[in-house]
Amino acid sequence: MPIQTLNPTTEKIEKTFSEDSEEIIREKIDRAQAAFQSWKDVSVPERARMLRAVADRLEEGKRDYAVLMAREMGRPVTAGVSEIVKCAWVCRYYAENAETMLAREDIVCDSEKSYVRFDPIGIILAVMPWNFPFWQVFRSAAPALMAGNVYLLKHASNVPQCAQAIEDVFRAARFPAGIVGNMFLSSSRVETVVADPRVRAVTLTGSEGAGSAVAAAAGKNLKKSVLELGGSDPFLVFPDCDIESVAGTAAADRLRNAGQTCVAAKRFIIHERIADEFITQFKKHVEEYIVGDPMDERTQMGPLASETILEDIGYQVAESVRKGATILTGGSRLAREGFFFAPTILTNVGPGMPAYDEELFGPVASVIVAHGDEDMIRRANDTPYGLGASIWTRDKEKAERIAGLLDAGFVAINAMVQSDPRLPFGGVKRSGYGRELAQYGIREFVNIKTVSIG
C-alpha cells in the first residue's frame, strides 16, 4: 500500500511519501536505543513535566490536527477536535498518576526485605491504525514514555501526515531526539523491525490479520506483545428501557466515525417484546444522521477512509442480503464524490451471514431479535470477538449479573463503550490480549523486577 494522503472526500491524492530505506530504519532504531540510555534515568516528575508540555501543544493545535485527520481519513472536524482533547487528557492523566503506579511495592515474606520495582525495558514498537490516528497512538505512547521506555511508531500508510505530526509535537515539546520516532514503513517490513534485538516489545491496534502476523513475529523472537483487534460488540436492549432514548444512542453508537470503530456497537440484540417499536425508532434516528463533508461543522458522519473499505462493507451487505437479511434503510454507496456509504440497518440477520459472523467496519447495523433474556445472552456471546458490550435496562442489578456472563473485555451498562484513561481497555477471544490505559496499561511494558534480601 503506498504511503500517501488520499483524501476520501475528494478521492484525490494530496501528498506522497517515500518509504524509509533499510539504512534509515537502522538509524532510527540506533537513535531510539541511544535515547533510551539516558531517558530511563530521567526522573518520573521530569518526564511528567515534558508530557504536560505535549498536552499543551496538542490543545493549542487541535483545530489544525483535526483538519489533518479530515483530509487523511475523513473524520469530521468537530470529532477530530474532541479526539485531540482526549489525547491531551491521557497525557495529563499519566503525568499525574505514573509515579504512584510505578512506585515500589514492598512484600512481606521470609527474607529480610523483598520488594517489586517496575523498570523500563527499552524500545516499544507501536503498529497503529488509521481510524483514530492520534488517540490510538497517544493512549499507548503516554504510559510507555512515563514508564521510561522509548517509542517507535509504524503508523497506517494512509495517515502519514498525522504520523509525522505526532513526532513533531514531541519535538516541539522539547523531548530529546529519538524518544518518539516515526517510521514510514510498509506492513510487510514490520517483522524485520520486530526481530531487531534492541526492540523489546510490540503493541498493535488493528485487524485480526495484522494482529496475527505481528503476534507471530513477536512470538518467534520471544518478545512481549499487546494486541487490540476487531470487535463485533453486542448492544442488548431489554423491555424496561427508555426505547426512544436508547434508540437515539444506538444510532450514535453505530455511526460514530462512520462505523469505523472497534468498540462501536455492531449487533443490536433486541428483546422480542419491544422489537417492532425499537426498530421503528432506530430507523428514524439513523435516517436523521447528517452525512457530508467532514470539514463542515454540521457533519455528523464523513466518508469511509478508503475505497477498499467502501467495497468491503458493500460486499458484506450484499452477501448478507443474498443469505436472507433485509435492508431496512441505506444499503449502498451514496451517489456523490467521495467514499460515502449510506447509514444502513439490516434486519432478519442470522448465523451464516457476514452481518452476523463478521466485524462490519462501516455504518451498518445488524438487528437481531431474541426470544427472552437467555437467548439475548447466548446471541451476544455467539461471536469470535470479545472487545466490548453494552446492556440497556433500568434493572441495574440484573445488568450487573448479565455483565458477568458476557465474553467481553469491557461491559458498559446504560452507556456506550468508550475508552477512558482511568479504565483498563482490551479484549478477549479474537479481539486480542493485554490491556491499555489505567495502571494495567503502564505495567504491560515494564520489567516487573523482584528484589529480595536474604
SEGUMAR-932442 format. One record per residue: residue in three letters; x negated, y, z of N, C-alpha, C in turn. Coordinates in pm, whole numbers, plus 32768, in hexadecimal, padded with zeros to 4 digits. Last residue first. Layout:
% SEGUMAR-932442
ALAXYZXYZXYZ
...
% end
This chain:
% SEGUMAR-932442
GLY78E27B77942378E77B05947F78B67B299508
ILE79AE7C41936C79347C4593BD793E7BD89428
SER7A247C5B92267A357C1892A779B07C1292F0
VAL7ADC7CE9912C7A5F7CF691787A767CBB9201
THR7B6F7CB68FF27B6E7C9390807AE37CA590BB
LYS7BF77D808EFB7B7B7D498F337B877D318FCA
ILE7C877D8E8DE97CBB7D828E717C517D358EBF
ASN7C357E628CFA7BFB7DED8D3A7C2F7DEC8DCA
VAL7D4D7ECD8C337CE47EE58C967CAC7E5E8CC2
PHE7E427EDF8B9B7DBD7EE58B607D547F168BC5
GLU7F247ED48C3E7F137E708BD57E837E6A8BA2
ARG7F4A7FA28CEF7EFA7F2F8D1D7EEB7EC18CB4
ILE7FF180528C777F67807F8C8C7F0E800B8CB8
GLY80E37FBE8C7880A07FE18BFB800F80078C10
TYR81317FAD8D8181137F328D3980C47F508CB9
GLN817380AD8DCC80F880748E0280CE7FF88DB4
ALA81FA812F8C9381FB811C8D25817680E38D54
LEU81A580978B5181E080FB8BAB81E080CD8C3D
GLU81CD7F4A8AD1819A7FD28AC881E180258B32
ARG81777DF18AF481CC7E648B1281817EE68AFC
GLY818E7CAA8A5581477D198A9581A77D8C8AAC
TYR82187C52891381F07C35899D819A7CA889D1
GLY83287C21882282A17C41884F82877C1D88E0
SER84127BCD87BE84027C5E87C9837C7C848805
ARG843E7AC387C783F47AF5875383EC7B8E8750
LYS843B7AC2892A84507A7588B084017AB3883C
VAL84477C1589A6842E7B8689B484517B448930
GLY83B27D6589C184157D0089A383EC7C7389C5
GLY83A07EA98A67836B7E3B8A1683D47DCF8A09
PHE834F7F8D8B6583967F778AE783527F078A99
PRO838680198CAA833D7FC08C5083927F9D8BD6
LEU83C381768CDE83F880ED8CDD83A680948C80
ARG836682748CC2836C82418D4A839781AE8D52
PRO837E82BD8BB482F982A68BED82FA82648C76
ASP846E82078B07845D82708B6B83D582588BAB
SER853881A489F184BC819E8A3E84AF821B8A95
GLN8689813F8A05862981A389DA85AC81978A31
VAL87C180C189C68738809889E786D9810189AE
MET88D181868A3F8882815089D287FB81248A06
ALA89AC811C8B49894B81798B10890781358A9B
ASN8A2A80598BE28A7180D68BC38A1181438B95
ILE88FA7FD38C2589877FC88C4889C780518C3A
ALA87F77F368B7388347FB38B9F88C87F9C8BB9
VAL86E47E6C8B9087767E6B8B8A87A97EEF8BC3
PHE85CA7DEF8AFC86047E6A8B32869B7E5F8B22
GLY85857CFB8A9685247D3D8AEC855B7DB98B31
ALA86707BED8A9886437C6F8A6785E07CAA8ACA
ASP87597B1F8AAA86CC7B0F8A83869C7B928A45
LEU88377B418BBD88127B668B34877C7B558B1E
LEU88787B1A8CC1888C7AA98C67885D7AC68BD9
GLY88647C048D4C880A7B988D7288127B218D15
ALA893B7C908CE188B27CBB8CBF884D7C4D8CDE
ILE8A0F7C1C8D6589F97BF88CD9896B7C1F8CAD
ARG89F07C9C8E5C89EB7C0A8E5489CC7BDD8DC5
GLU8A157DA48E1289937D7B8E4789847CE38E46
ALA8B237D998DC38ABC7DBC8D618A327D908D92
LYS8BA47D658EB48BAA7D028E488B3A7D1B8DE3
GLU8B6D7E588F2E8B3F7DDC8F6C8B3C7D6C8F04
LYS8BEF7F108E8A8B5C7F0F8E8E8B247E908ECF
ASP8CE77F288DC58CC87ECD8E328C307EBB8E3A
ARG8D087FB68CE18D1280028D5E8CEA7FAC8DD8
THR8C1D7F718BDB8C8E7F4A8C2D8C917FA38CA8
TRP8B377F0E8B038B947F7C8B158C127F4C8B5B
ILE89E17ED48ADE8A607E9E8B0F8ABA7F138B31
SER88D67E9589F889257EF18A4A89AD7EB58A67
ALA87837E3089CD88127E1089C988597E798A1C
GLY86447DEE892586A07E36897E872D7E028972
LEU85B17CF688C985767D7688F085D17DBF8952
GLY85AF7BEC885685D37C0888E085957C898911
TYR86087B0D874285CC7B85877E85F97B98880E
PRO86947A4186D186087A2686F285C47A9A8739
THR87D77A1A8766877D7A65870F86EE7A3E8732
ASP88B47A0B882988A779B887B188567A028746
ASN88EF7AAC88FA88717A61890188567A0E8884
ALA89E87B0988AD897D7B6A88C788F57B2588C4
ARG8A7D7A1E88A98A5C7A5F882A89EC7AC6883B
ARG8A9079EC89BD8A54798989628A2879CB88E0
ILE8B187AD08A168A8F7AB68A458A497A5589E7
MET8C0C7AA989908BBE7B22897B8B2D7B0D89A3
ASP8C6479BA89FD8C4379BE896D8BF07A3A894D
GLU8C977A0E8B008C2F79AA8AE78C0479A98A55
ASP8D6E7AC78ADB8CEC7AF18B0F8C7D7A8D8AED
GLY8E297AA489A08E137A9C8A308D837ABA8A56
HIS8DD37A7C887F8E4A7A4988C38E2D7A368958
ALA8D627B9087B28D4B7B1D88098DC97AFB8858
VAL8D077C10867D8D747C0686DD8D637B85872D
ILE8C0F7CDB86108C2A7C4F862F8C967C4C869B
VAL8B897DAE85228BF27DA085888C167D0C8595
SER8A607E4884DD8AA47DC784D28B097DBB8544
ALA8A087F6E84338A377F3284AF8A807EB08492
VAL89008013839D89687FAD838789897F6B840C
PRO881D80C1834D889980ED838D891080908375
GLY87067FDF839387478048834687CF80628383
PHE86A47ECD83B586597F4783D2868C7FB78379
LEU87277DC58449874D7E2483E0870C7EA98400
GLU86A27C8B848886A17D1784B086C67D6D8437
GLU87827B71845687097BBE844087137C49847E
ASP887B7AF5848088017AAE84A387837B0484A2
TYR89467BA4842D89507B6284B088C87B2E84DE
ALA89067C048338893C7C648398894C7C288422
PRO88C17B1D82A888577B7782D788887BD78343
MET89827A03831C897A7A8182D189037AD28302
GLY8983793583CB896279168341895A799082E8
PRO8A98799A849C8A18795684868A03793283F3
GLY8B537AC584328B3D7A48847A8AB87A088459
VAL8C397BCE841B8BAC7BA584178B9B7B26846B
ASN8D1C7C6783F38D1E7BD783D28C907BA083C4
THR8C897DA0837F8CDA7D4F83D98CDB7CBF83A7
LEU8B9D7EA483728BC67E22833E8C187DDA83A8
ILE8B757FF5832A8BA77F95838C8BCE7F168342
THR8A8380F382E28ACE807C82BA8AFB802B8333
PRO8A19821882468A3781D782C68AA0816A82B0
ALA896E81E8810F89E68213815789F181CF81DE
PHE8822824A80E3888181DB80E688F78205813C
PHE873382F7802087A482FF807D87FE8284806F
PHE8635835B7FB8864F82D07FDE86BF82C98046
GLY8679844A7EAC864884207F2F867583937F51
GLU879784D27E0E870784C57E1386DD849F7EA1
ARG88C084077E18887B84867E2487E5846C7E24
ALA899583407E6F897683727DE8893C83FF7DF1
LEU891F825F7F67896982D67F438939830C7EBC
ARG893880FC7F6088E681737F55893E81EA7F2F
SER8A3E8062802C89E980727FB5899480F07FBF
GLY8AE9805281078AC17FD880C38A647FE6804D
GLY8C0F80F5817B8B8580FD814A8B63808680F2
THR8CE2801D82408CC080A2820B8C3080A081DD
LEU8D077F0D82438D727F6382758D5E7FF28244
ILE8CC57DFA818E8C977E84819E8D0E7ED981C9
THR8CB57CB9821E8D087D1F81DD8CCD7DA981F7
ALA8C137B7A81E28C267BF7822C8C797C5A81D9
GLY8BE37A9A813A8C627AA8817F8C787B2681D1
LYS8B027A8B80A28B1A7A1C80FC8B957A308155
ARG8B007B7A801C8B0D7B007FCB8B307A898023
VAL8AC97C1E80F68B4E7C2480B78B657BA58065
SER89BF7BDB811D8A1F7BC381888AAD7BC38151
GLU89507C35802E894A7BA6804D89AD7B8280BB
ALA897A7D4B804589B77CFF7FD689BC7C697FF4
VAL88DE7D84812B896E7D9E812989B27D4980BE
GLN87E07D3980D488197CF7814988B17D0C8150
TYR87BB7DEB7FFA87C17D5A7FE388037D138058
GLY87B27EDF808288197EC6801D882A7E328001
ILE86CF7EC08117874E7EC8815E87C27EB080FE
ASP86107EB68043861F7E4780A186A77E4A80E7
GLU86277FB07FC886487F377F7D86607EC17FD9
LEU85CE8054809C865280688060867F7FE98017
ILE84CB7FF980B885297FE8812785B87FF580F6
THR8469804D7FBE84677FBF7FE384C97FA38053
GLU8477815F7FCA84D181197F6E84D680847F8E
SER846B81D9811E843081B1809F8497816A8049
ALA84FF823681F88473826181E98437823E8162
LEU864582BB81B085ED825081DE855E827381B7
PRO86A0841481FB868E83A081A58644833181EC
GLY874E8478832B8707849282B086FD8415825A
MET885484E483F2880F846E83BC87D084918337
GLN88A685DF843A889B857B84A3884F85008474
THR886E873183E2886686A483BC885586498435
ARG88568836842B88D887F5844188D4875F8427
GLU875D888F83DE8776887E846D87F988358489
ASP86B887FA82D58730884482FB87508826838E
MET85F48747829E85C987CF82C2863E882682F1
PRO8672866082498640866482D3860E86EE82FE
ASP879C86768198870F869F819786DC86A88226
GLY888B85838214885985EA81BA87C4860381C6
VAL89B7853282B2894184FD826F890D8567820F
ILE8A69853883D08A388592836789B5855D8331
TYR8B78845F841E8AE9847D842A8AB984D083B4
GLU8C76840683FE8C658496841A8BD284BE841E
GLU8C6682F683E78C838342836C8C7483D98381
VAL8C4182AF84F18BD88294848F8BEC82EB8412
HIS8D3882F685638CBD833A858D8C4C83268528
LYS8DE9824684DD8DFC82D784D98D7B832084FA
LYS8D84814A85268D84817484998D91820B848D
PHE8DC1814F86398D378144860B8D2A8175857C
GLN8ED9814C86388E9181C0866D8E0081C2863D
THR8F04804D85C58F3F80C6858A8EF4814385B7
ILE8E7F7FA886798E507FB085EF8E86802C85AA
PHE8F1E7FC787638E937FF287618E62800586D1
GLU90157F59870F900D7FE587398F7D80188732
ASP8FC97E4D86D790057EA286708FF87F368692
ALA8F577DEF87D18F0B7DF587548F477E5586EF
ILE8FB37DBF88CA8FAA7E4C88A28F6A7E5D8818
ARG8FB77CAB88E4902B7CF7891290297D8888E3
GLU8EBC7C4788948F2C7C4088378FA47C948861
HIS8DA07D0F88D48E057CB4890A8E827CBA88B4
ILE8C967D2587F28D0E7D6588288D6E7CFB885A
ILE8B5B7D7687B08BA87D0187DA8C1E7D32882C
PHE8AA27DE686BE8B097E1C87178B6A7DAA8737
ARG89557DEE868189C77D9186818A2C7DBF86EB
LYS88B57ECE86AC88C97E9D862389417E3F8619
ALA88337FE4875588967F78875488AF7F4F86C4
ALA86D4801B873C875C8047871C87B97FCE8725
VAL85D47FC4876486337FB287D286BB7FF187B7
CYS85537FFE867285517F7586A685BE7F60870E
THR85E280BA857685B780BC860185C0802F8639
GLN866C8132849585E480FB848F85A48100851A
GLY875B81B38483875E812684A486D680E484A9
ALA871782BB8464874C827383EF874B81DC8407
ASN86EA830E8568867782F78511869D82A48496
ARG881D828685CC87A882D685EE873182AB8598
LEU88F281DF859788C58236852A884D828D854E
ARG893081518680890D8108860588CC8162859D
ASP8963821E873988FC81BA875388D0817686D1
ALA8A3C82A586C889BE82EC86DC894B828B86F0
ALA8AFB81D786D28AD3821186518A4D8257865D
ALA8B0B81AF87E88AE2814187908AB381758709
THR8B76829F88418AEC827E88648AB78210880B
GLY8C77827F87D58C2282EE87AB8B9082D587CA
ALA8CCB819F88648CC2819787D28C6B8207879A
VAL8CD3820689668C70819F89468C60819188AF
SER8DAD82BA89528D2782E989758CBC8285894A
GLU8E818208890E8E60827C88BA8DD282AB88D3
ILE8E81814E89E78E688124895E8E3D81988905
ASP8E0281238B0B8E4281958AC88E2481858A32
CYS8E337FC38B648DE3803C8B4C8E3980AC8B11
ASP8EAB7ECE8B8B8ECA7F398BEB8E7C7FB98BD3
PRO8E557E0F8ACB8ED87E4F8ABE8EF07EC68B19
PHE8CFB7E498A638D627E018AAE8DE47E518AB2
VAL8C057E26897C8C727E8089A18CE37E2F89E1
LEU8AAE7E1B89558B227DCF89838B8E7E2B89B9
PHE89D67E11886B8A1E7E7F88AC8AA47E4288D6
PRO88977D79883189287D72883F895F7DE8888F
ASP878E7DB8874D87C97DD087D188617DC587D1
SER86B07D3586CF87397D33869A87967D438710
GLY85607DA1868985CF7D8586E386527D7E8697
GLY83F87D76866484807D98863D84E87D7886A6
LEU82FC7DBF875A83267D9D86D283B97DBF86BC
GLU81E37E0287F6826F7E2D87FD82A57E228770
LEU80DA7D5C8890812B7D6A881881B77D9A883B
VAL7F8E7D5E88F280167D80891B80657D9B889B
SER7E737C8D892F7ECB7CD788D47F517CF08918
LYS7D1C7C44896E7DA17C6489A27DF17CAD8936
LYS7C667B5488B37C7B7BDD88E27D0C7BF0890B
LEU7BEA7A7F881D7BFA7A7C88AF7C077B0888EA
ASN7BF57A73870F7B827AB887487B897AC687E1
LYS7CE479F386E87C6B79B886AE7BEE79F386ED
GLY7D907AAE875E7D7B7A2C879B7CFC79E9876A
ALA7D807B7E86A57D567B94872F7D387B0F8774
ALA7DEA7AFF85C27D617B3585BE7D2C7B4A864B
ALA7EEB7AC286227E927A5685F77E017A8585F5
ALA7F4D7BC2864F7F407B6686C07EE17AF3869D
VAL7F527C1F85497EF77C5D85A87EE27C038622
ALA80187B7384DB7F927B7A84A17F2D7BB48504
SER80F77BA8857D80C17B21857680327B228542
GLY81227CB7854480FF7C8D85CB80C17C0285CD
ALA816B7CAE843780F17CF5845F80C37CC984E9
GLY825A7C19845081EB7BE8840081677C298426
GLU82FA7CBF84F382D87C39851F825D7C0484D4
SER82817E1584EC82D47DA684C182A47D2284FC
GLY821A7ED6860C82387EC4857E828E7E4A8565
THR810F7F3086CC819F7F3D86C181C07F31862E
LEU7FFA7EA8877380427EBB86F580D67ECF870F
THR7EB57EB687F57F447EC7880D7F887EE5878A
VAL7D957E0288547DE57E3E87E97E767E478816
ALA7C457E1488DA7CD27DEE88E17D1C7E348870
ARG7B3C7E5788A77B597DFB89167BEA7DCD891B
VAL7A457E8087C47AD57E9487D47B067E2B8837
ARG794A7E1587B5795B7E8E880879EE7EB1881C
PRO79547D418702794A7D248791795C7D9D87EB
ASP7A457D3E860579CE7D84863679C57D7186CE
ALA7B3D7CD285C87ACD7C7685DD7A507CBA8613
VAL7BDC7DAE85957BF77D5E860D7B807D05862E
VAL7B717DF3849C7B5C7E4C850F7B747E008591
THR7BC97D1C84027B3A7D38840C7B1B7D908484
GLU7CDE7D3384127C9D7CC184537C077CD88463
VAL7D187E1183727D237E1D84047CD77DAC8449
ARG7D257E0182637C9F7E10829E7CA27E1A8338
SER7E2A7DFC82147DDA7D8681F77D507D8B8239
SER7E8B7EFB82427EAB7E9182A17E537E17828F
SER7D927FF982077DFF7FA481DB7E137F32823F
LEU7D4B812B82A77D29809E82977DA380528267
PHE7CC1822D83357D15821382C07CF08189828C
MET7CC0825B848D7C848213841E7CEA820583AD
ASN7C7F8345858D7CDC831385297C8F82CE84B9
GLY7C28833D86E57BFE8342865A7C67830485FF
VAL7BD983BF88167C4B839987C37C2083A88732
ILE7ACB83D388587B2A839F88BA7BAA83708876
GLY7A33844F87937A3283BD879C7A9283838800
ALA79DC8577883F79E4852F87C079DD849987D9
PRO7A9C85CF89637A1D85B289217A32856288A0
PHE7BAC86B2894B7B7E862C896B7AFA86148924
ARG7C1587B189157B8987A389407B67871A897B
ALA7D0187CD889A7D0687CF892C7C7D87B4896A
ALA7CB387A487977CD8882D87BE7CDE883B8855
ARG7C94868F879F7C1F86E5878B7C3C877387B9
PHE7D9F864787BD7D3F862688277CC08679881A
VAL7E02869E86CC7E3686DE87467DDC86BC87BE
ASP7D7F85FE860E7D5F868D86177D8F86CC8698
GLU7DF98507862B7D6C8515864F7D4985A98664
ILE7EF7855D85CE7EE8852786567E5685308682
ALA7EC985A384C77EF3860B85257EE385DE85B6
GLN7E9784AD84557E29850C84627E4A857B84C5
ALA7F9B844084667F2983FD84A57EB6845F84BB
CYS802C84F183C8804D84E584577FD784A884A2
GLN7FB484B582D67FA3853B830E7FC9853F83A2
PRO7FFF83A982A57F7383CB82BD7F5E845582F9
VAL80E182F4829B80E2836C82F18052839A830D
ASN80CE820D82088125827681D2812E82F2822B
SER80328155828E7FF981978219804F820881E1
ALA8027816E83F4806981408379803C81958302
HIS7EDC817F848E7F6981A184827FA2816883FF
LYS7E03811D85637E2180F884D97EB8810E84C9
LEU7D3A81BD864C7DC081B586127DBB818A8581
LEU7C92817A87737C85818086E17D0D816486A3
TYR7C3681FB88A17CAA81D588517C8E81E887BD
VAL7BA9819A89E07BAE81EF896B7C0A81AE8904
ASN7BFB81958B457BDE81598AC47BD681C38A57
GLY7C5282028C2F7BC3820D8C117B9981C88B92
ALA7D5982178C657D1581A78CA47C7F81A88C89
MET7D9E82E68BC07D9683028C507D5282908C9C
LEU7DA2825B8ACD7D3C82C28AE57D2E82E08B7A
ALA7E8081B28AF17DFC817A8AD07D8D81DE8AF0
PRO7F5782648B207F25820D8B8C7E9B81D38B6F
ALA7F5282EE8A1A7F4983358A9A7F1A82D98B0B
ALA7F75822A894E7EF68272895D7EE882B189E7
SER807A81D08959800E817189787F8A81B9898F
ARG810B82B289288136825F899980D081F289B9
PHE8097831F8843807C835D88C680A68305893A
VAL80F782748774806882828791805382B48820
GLN820A8292877881D2820B8784813E821087A6
TRP822283AE87538244836E87D2820482E587DF
PHE81D583DB8642818A841686B281A483C78734
PRO827D8343859C81ED834885818199838B85ED
PHE8351826A85A1834182DA860082AD82FA85FF
ASN831C81D484B883A5820084D683AE826C8541
TRP8224816D846E824981F1843B82CA82288477
PRO815080C6856581B180CF84F981D6815F84D7
MET7FF3806A85AB807180AD85CA80CC80BE8550
VAL7F087FD586597F457FC885D47FD57FF685E3
ALA7DF2802A870D7E83803A87097EB380358678
LEU7CF17FA487C87D217FBA87407DB97FBF8743
ILE7C2C802288C37CAF7FE788A97CD6800A8819
ILE7AEF7FF789497B3B802688D47BBE7FD888C9
GLY7AF67FC18AA87AB07FF18A317B0C802189C3
ILE7B587F8D8BA87B157F208B607ACF7F4F8AE1
PRO7B60801C8CF67B7880218C657B297FB38C1E
ASP7BD27F718E207B697FB18DD37B8B7FB38D3E
PHE7C577F678F477C887F658EBE7C297FB78E68
ARG7C1E7E87905C7C0E7F08901A7C337EF98F86
VAL7C757DF091887C817DEC90F67C6F7E7A90C2
TYR7BBE7D6792A07C167DC8925F7C147DB291C7
SER7B5A7D0093E17B787CDF93567BD47D4A931D
LYS7A7F7CB794E97ACB7D1E94A17AE17CEF9412
GLU7A457BBE95577A3B7C3795A97A8B7CA9956C
SER7B367AC094F27AB97B0A94E77ABB7B859543
ASP7C387A5D95027BD27A27955C7B4F7A739559
CYS7D017B8994D67CEB7AF994C37C797ACE951E
VAL7DAF7C9B94657D847C5694DE7D787BC194C0
ILE7D4F7D88937C7D937D0893917D597CC6940D
ASP7D7E7EC992EC7D3E7E7593517D927DF8936A
GLU7D5E7F5391B97DBE7F0B920C7D737EAF926C
ARG7D11809791397CE38016916C7D4D7FD791C5
ALA7DE6812F90447DA3812F90C67D7E80A290F1
LEU7E7381528F627DF081128F547DA581098FD9
MET7F5781DB8FB17F6581598F6E7EE2810B8F68
THR7EE782C990127F2B826D906E7F3581E29032
GLU7E8683328F217E2B831C8F927E6682BC8FF8
ALA7F69834E8E7C7F0482E78E607EAA82CB8ED8
ASN8021841D8EA0803383A18EEB7FC4833A8EDB
GLU7FF085008E05801A85128E90801284908EE2
ALA7FAD849B8D0E7F5084F78D4F7F7085058DE4
TYR8094840E8CD2801B83C38CF77FB1841D8D37
TYR814084ED8CAA816484838D0780E784378D33
ARG80C7857E8BDF80CD85B88C6680ED854D8CCE
CYS80ED84C88B0A806784F68B308067852C8BBE
VAL820084B58B0181B3843E8B27812484638B4C
TRP824085C48AB8826E858C8B37821985148B60
ALA81DB85D489B781A086298A1F81C485F48AAA
CYS828F8523894182008503894281B7855589AD
LYS837A85B38959836D853689A482DB850A89AB
VAL8345868088A7835986A2893583498625898C
ILE834585E887BD82C9862687EB82D2864E887E
GLU8455859E87AD83ED853887B7836A857387EC
SER84D38693878D84EB86478808848085DC881B
VAL847886CD868B8451872586F9846386DB877F
GLY84FC85FF8600846B860386068438865B8676
ALA8605864A860F85DB85D08654854485CC8662
THR85F4872E856D8623873B85F785FA86C1864B
VAL859E86C184788546871A84C3857287268555
PRO85D185658433860585ED843D85B18643849B
ARG84DC84A9838B851D84C2840C85518551840F
GLY844F845E82A384DC8481829A8524849C831C
MET833F84348292839583BF82A2842983E082B4
GLU82C08526823D827F84A5822782DD842D8235
ARG836486008273832B85F281ED82F4856781D3
ALA83A085D78381840C85DD831E83D685C58292
MET829F85EC83F382E9856D83F88357856A838F
LEU827086FD83C1821786988389825C860F8387
VAL833387718460833B878283CF82E4871A8389
ALA82CA872A855A834D86F68530835F87028499
TYR81E287C1856181D787308560825B86F08532
ASP825388C2856681FD889A84F781F0880284EE
ARG82DA88B9865D832488CE85E182D188A08569
LYS82088890871A8271882C870782C1883D8685
GLY812589138773813288F786E481A7889E86C0
GLU8143892A8887812C89A388388146898B87A4
GLU8153881F88D081CA887488DD81BB88F5888D
LEU804D87CB889A80BF878E8857813987E9885B
ARG7FBA8868894C7FA7887888BB801C883D886E
ASP801187FF8A428028888C8A22801F88A3898B
ALA7FB186F88A2D804187118A38806387A18A13
VAL7E9E872E8A307EDB86F389B97F72870C89BA
ALA7E8787888B357E6B87E68AC77EA287B28A43
ARG7EB8869E8BBB7F1B870A8BC67F0587728B59
LEU7DCC861D8B7E7E4885EA8B437EB986508B50
MET7D1786B08C177D0C86B38B867D8C86818B42
ARG7D6A866E8D1A7D6786FA8CEE7D6587048C55
ALA7D40855B8D197DC785908D247DCD86218CF4
ARG7C2C854A8D177C7785158CA47D0585508CA3
GLU7C0785B78E167BD585FF8DA17C1985CD8D20
PRO7C7E84F38EBD7CB3857C8EBA7C8485CD8E40
VAL7BD084168E7F7C5D84148E557C9984A08E58
SER7A89846D8E047AE984588E6F7B78845B8E3A
VAL79CA83B18D207A10842F8D3A7A7B84168DA3
ASP796D82BD8CD9793E82F58D58797A837D8D79
LYS79D482898BE279F9822E8C4F79D082638CD8
TRP795283448B3F79DE835A8B647A0683038BDB
SER785482DD8B067860834F8B6078EF83618B93
GLN788E81FD8A6D782481F48AD37828826A8B34
PHE7946824E89AC797482018A20790D82008A91
ALA78A882C288E978FE8318893B792C82D089B9
ALA783681DF887777DF824088BB7831829B8917
GLN791E816F880978D3812788707877818488BE
ALA79678233875079C2821287BE797881CB882E
ARG788C822B86A378A982A786EB7903828C8763
ASP78A48125863F782A81508685784781CA86DE
ILE799A814085BE798F80E5862F791381078683
LYS794C81F684FB79B5821B855979B581C085D3
GLU788B81638470786581E084B378CD8208851B
ARG79298097840778BE80778467789480F284B5
ILE79C78132835A7A0580EA83C9799D80C68433
ILE7902818882A6794981EB82F8798B81A88370
GLU78BB80918233785780E1827A789A814682D6
GLU79A5804481B679717FF18223790C803F8276
SER7A6B817181817A108108815779E480B681D0
ASP7BC181C7819C7B3A81CD81D47AE7815681A3
GLU7C798224807B7C6481C880E97BD481D28119
SER7CDF837080347C8A82FE80157C7B82A68090
PHE7E2E83E980137DB183DF805D7D638365802F
THR7F0E84D57F837ED384507F827E4C84527FC8
LYS804585807F8E7FB6857E7FAE7F8684ED7FB3
GLU8142856A7F1E811085EE7F43807B85F07F5E
ILE821284CD7E3C819484C07E86815C854B7E9F
LYS837784D57E5D82FC85057E1E828384F17E79
GLU847584B77EBE843A84457E7583BA846E7E2C
THR84EB85687F6884D985937EDD84A585247E82
THR84FB84D28050856D852580298564854D7F96
PRO840C8453807F84808400806284FE844E803D
ASN82DB84A67FF9834D84E2803C83CB8492801C
LEU81CA8400803B823183FC7FD482B2842B8017
THR8089841D80858107845980AD816484578035
GLN7FC082F180917FF0836C80538071839C8095
ILE7F1281ED80437F19824680B67F4082CF8082
PRO7FBE80DA7FA27F6A81537F9F7F7E81A8801C
MET7FAB7F8880008000800080007FA8807C8000
% end
